[in-house]
């Protein structure tokens, strides 16, 4: 079967924007393709790994929810973190991974 990586990436981008808690296995099953195909699509179009791309989508969701007035605890729970410390650690690492502002 021939995969159209652009279409797979577009659908992956849309789904992760809606729900950045989705895992690679779940997405592969839902999109009807393999894990390596998803990884290839992300590397081709986002120039990064699936994990980094999903983390980027999580950060975008955090910013969106902060702008709506959600508390850090509410955001953490929305993103699937059961413990506030784990969410805080994710945010700390996300900020350190971000490129420097100019």
N, C-alpha and C positions, 0 to 999 in steps of 0.2 A: 504494500500500500504506500502510495506517495503522500507525504505530508506537506502541507503548505505552511511553512514555518511562520510566515507573516500572519496568517489567520489564527494559528495557534497562539502566537504571542499576543495578538490583539484581544482574543478571548480570555487568555490568562491574565492580562493586564486589567481587563474589566472586572473579572471575578475577584482578583486580589484587591482591587480598589474598593469593592463592596465589602469583602470579608478577608482581611489579611491574616486570619488565623488558619486558613485552608492550608493543608499540607500537600507535599509533592505527590504522595500516593493517591490522595483523594482527588486532586486535580487531574492526574493522569487517567484515573478511572473515569471521571466525569467527562473529560475531553476525548476519551477513546484513543489515547496514544500512550507511549511508554515514557518512563522517567527520563531516559536519555534524550528523547525527542523534545521534551519540555526544557531540559537543561540546554540543549542546542539552540532552541528558539530564544531563550533568555540571553545566552551568550552572544548570539548573532545580533539581536535587536537592542538589548540593554547593555551589552558589553560588560556583564558581570555574572556572578553565579546566581542560581535560583534563591539561595538563602539570603544573599545580600539584597536581591531585588525585593523579596518578600519583606525584609526588614525595612527597606525604603518605603514600601507601601504601608507598613505599620506606623512609621514616623509620620507619613502624610495623614493617616487617619487620626493620630494623636493631635496634630496641629489643627485639623478640621474640628475635632471634638472640643479642644481647648477654646477655639474661637466661638463655639456654641455655649460656652460657660460650664462645661462638664468639669468635675473635680478629678484630681489625679486618681483617686480610688475608683471612681466610676469608669474612667478610661481604662485603667488596668483590668478591671473586671470585664469590660466590653471586649478587650483584646485577648481574653482568656487567661490572664494571670490571676492565680488564686491567692498569691501573697504579694502585698505591696512592695516588699523588698526586691522581689524578682523583677517587677515592672520598673522600679527605680534603677536597678542595675542595667536593664535593657536600655533605658533612656540615657544613662551615663555613658554607656559604650557607644550608643548611636551618636551622641554629640562628639565623642572623641574620634569617631570614624568620619565625621563630616569634613569636607574640605574647608580650609580656612576662609573666613570672610574677608573681602577686600574693601 
